[in-house]
Amino acid sequence: MSPDTWGVIPEIDVPVNLVLVVEDDPTAADHIRQALERHRVKVRVAKDGGQAQATFSMHKPDFVIVDLILPGETGFEICERFKLADPTVPVLVISEMDRPDSRELADRVGADGYLAKPIDPRELVNTVRQIADRLWRKTHGDKEAEETRIRFNCNCGKKFKVSPTHRGKTLTCPQCGEPLTIPKW
């Protein structure tokens, strides 16, 4: 990988200041670190699950990149543990194994993305940006939408919360079966 390869990689737009890279191959870890640091992202590297857990607890990364094949425990186990500890921290799985069952298991343990090695620096940075954007909107962007929702109750007591785009439309209460018109205000 030459520095020229990184010339036109877009900036990461959401708050990703610190990335934890869990990778036991020093060369692969260095390539990932260089790709991210060119975009002013700090990187901490852990070589196994123990180092990863200590770094995750002490430094609270904004993003985690984890290899699947590691000494001691797998990237699947690390991903699952981190997602249980904080589901808002995005986790990208990287691996030489590009099999459907590996991707499916990564998804089941909470991974937010999966890249097969060898990893192109542009693809890595774009994937980090896309995942971070998507999770940022999911955890922060919905708050704005939530505040604009129309709230109302049926006579039976059932509470509703709907998008403003449904103003004036009619729906049937699933609890009592009565037709309801969504307030226009």
N, C-alpha and C positions, 0 to 999 in steps of 0.2 A: 504494500500500500504506500503510495507516494503522497506527499502533501498536496500535489496537484489534484488528486482525486477529490479533495475536500473543498475545492474552490467555490462551488455554487450551492452549498447546503443551506437551506433556509434556517433562520433563527428560531429558537424555541420560544413560543409566545406566552406560555403560562409559567407560573413560578416553579421552575425546576432548578434549584440552586445546588443541590447535593444529590448525587447518584451513588448508590452502593452497588458495586459490581462484584458478584460472587463467582469467581472463576479461578480454577487452580492452574491453568496454563498461563504462565507469565507473559508469553508473547501475545496471546489472544486478549488478555486483560489490558496490556499496554496499548494495543490497537483501539480497543473500546475507549480507554481513558483518553487517548489522543484525539479521537473523533469528537468526544464530548467537550473536552477542555478547549478545543478550538472555538467553541460556542459559549465560552465563559461559564461552563458548568463544572463545579468541583466534583471530583470523583474520589471515592474511597474504595479500595480493593480488599476483599476478603478471600482467602484461599479455601475455606471450608465452612461448614455450618456453625462451628463454635465462634470463629472470628466474625462471621456474618451476624450472628445473634448479638454479640457484644457491640458491634458497630451500629446495628439497627436500634438497640436500646439506648446507647450513649449519644448517638448523633442524629437520630430521627431523620433518615433520608427522605427526600421528596419523590424518589423513584428508585426501584430495585431492578437490576438486571442479573438473572441467575442462570448459570449453566446447569444442565440436568445431571451430568456425570461428574460427581465430586467425591473426594475421599470422605468416608464416614457416613454421610447421609446424602440422599439425592436432592436435586433441585426441587423436585415435587414436594418433598417433606418441608424444605425451607420455605417454599412459596406458601404452602398451606399454613404453616406456623405464622408467617408474617401477615397473611391476610386475616387470620383469626385475631391477631394482636391489633391490627389497624387496617380495616378493609378499604380505607381511602388512599392508601399508598399503592400506586400502580406497580405491578410486577410484570416484567417482560422476561420470558423464558427464551434462552438460546441453547441450541444443541446441534450436534452433528447428526442426531437421530431425527430424521424428517419423515416420521411415519404417522399415519392417521391416529393410531391408538395412543401415541405419545402426545399428539396435539389434543386429543380428547381428554386424556388424563390431566394435562396442564390446565385445560379449561375447567375441569371438575374441581381442581384444588384452588381455583381462583385466579389463575394467571390472566392478565389483561391482553397479552399478545404472545406471539411465538415466532422466532426467526431461526432459520436453519443456517448453520455455518457452512462455508465461510460467509462472513457478514460484510456487506458493502457499507462503508461509512455513511454514505448518503441515505441508504435504506435504514440504517440504524437510527440516525438522527431524525429522519422523517417519522419513523415508527414511534420513537420516544415522544416526539411532538404530538402526533395524532392521539396516542394513548393518553398522554397528560391532558391534552385539550378535552378529550371525551370525558375523562373522569372528573376534570375540573368543572365542566358544565353539569355533569351529573350531581356532584356534591355541592356546588355553589350556585350554578346557574338556575337550578330548579327553585331556589329560594325566591328569586324575583317572580317567576311564574306562579309560585304558590301564593304570593301576596296579592296577585291580581285575580285569583280564582273567585268565582261567585259562590257564596255559601248560602244555603237555604235548607229548610226542614219541611218534611211532609207532615200532614196532620197526625199521622200515626207515630211521629217522633223520629223517624229515619232521617239522618243528616246527609246532605249532599254537598259536594264541592266540585264545581265544573269550570271548564275554560270559558272565558268571556265570549268565545266564538259561538257558543251555544245559546246566547241570549235569545229569549222569545220562543225557543223550540220546546216541544212537548216530549216528555218521557213518562214511562210507567214506573211507579215505585215498586221495587222488587219485594218489599216487605208486605205491603197491603194491596197492591195491584191498582191503586188509584192513579189516574193521569195527572201529571204535574206540568205546569208551564214554568220554564226557567225565567226568573225575574230579568227584566230588561235593564235595570239600574245597575 
